[in-house]
């Protein structure tokens, strides 16, 4: 990663713009937006959701998220 003085971008924002990383975390590993947000230390999980939508990654609806959580209890 090249850092240009005055334009430092934190790693959390780099990862939120990384399609492959988000696909791996959200689709492949089935992590929730909350889990990804906590890992990245973002303000709230909506930041992750907005990144998914911006990158055209299908977002699970709340019901699907609940079912997924129950399967992994």
C-alpha positions as CSV (number, residue, x, y, z in Angstrom):
1,X,0.0,0.0,0.0
2,X,1.3,3.4,-1.0
3,X,0.5,6.2,1.4
4,X,0.6,9.7,0.0
5,X,1.1,12.4,2.7
6,X,-2.2,14.1,3.5
7,X,-4.3,11.4,1.9
8,X,-4.0,8.6,4.4
9,X,-6.9,6.2,4.3
10,X,-7.4,3.9,7.2
11,X,-7.4,0.1,6.6
12,X,-11.1,-0.2,7.5
13,X,-12.1,2.0,4.6
14,X,-9.8,0.2,2.2
15,X,-11.4,-3.1,3.2
16,X,-14.9,-1.6,2.9
17,X,-14.1,-0.8,-0.7
18,X,-12.5,-4.2,-1.4
19,X,-15.1,-6.3,-3.3
20,X,-13.1,-9.6,-2.9
21,X,-12.6,-9.1,0.8
22,X,-16.2,-8.3,1.5
23,X,-17.4,-11.3,-0.6
24,X,-15.1,-13.5,1.4
25,X,-16.3,-12.2,4.8
26,X,-20.0,-11.8,4.0
27,X,-20.8,-14.5,1.5
28,X,-18.1,-17.2,1.9
29,X,-17.6,-17.0,5.7
30,X,-21.3,-15.9,6.3
31,X,-20.3,-13.2,8.7
32,X,-22.9,-10.6,9.6
33,X,-22.6,-6.9,9.0
34,X,-22.3,-6.5,12.7
35,X,-19.4,-9.0,12.9
36,X,-17.6,-7.3,10.0
37,X,-18.2,-3.9,11.5
38,X,-16.8,-4.9,14.9
39,X,-13.7,-6.4,13.2
40,X,-13.2,-3.1,11.3
41,X,-14.1,-1.0,14.3
42,X,-16.6,1.1,12.3
43,X,-19.2,3.3,13.9
44,X,-22.1,0.9,13.1
45,X,-23.0,-2.0,10.9
46,X,-24.8,0.3,8.5
47,X,-21.4,1.3,7.1
48,X,-20.8,-2.3,6.1
49,X,-24.3,-2.6,4.7
50,X,-23.8,0.5,2.6
51,X,-20.5,-0.8,1.3
52,X,-22.2,-4.1,0.3
53,X,-24.9,-2.2,-1.6
54,X,-22.4,0.1,-3.3
55,X,-20.4,-2.9,-4.5
56,X,-23.6,-4.7,-5.7
57,X,-23.1,-7.6,-3.2
58,X,-26.5,-9.1,-2.3
59,X,-27.5,-8.2,1.2
60,X,-29.4,-10.6,3.4
61,X,-32.7,-9.4,4.7
62,X,-33.3,-9.4,8.5
63,X,-35.1,-12.7,8.4
64,X,-32.3,-14.5,6.6
65,X,-29.8,-13.0,9.1
66,X,-31.9,-14.4,12.0
67,X,-32.1,-17.9,10.4
68,X,-28.3,-17.8,9.7
69,X,-27.7,-16.9,13.4
70,X,-29.9,-19.7,14.6
71,X,-28.1,-22.3,12.4
72,X,-24.8,-21.4,14.0
73,X,-25.9,-21.4,17.6
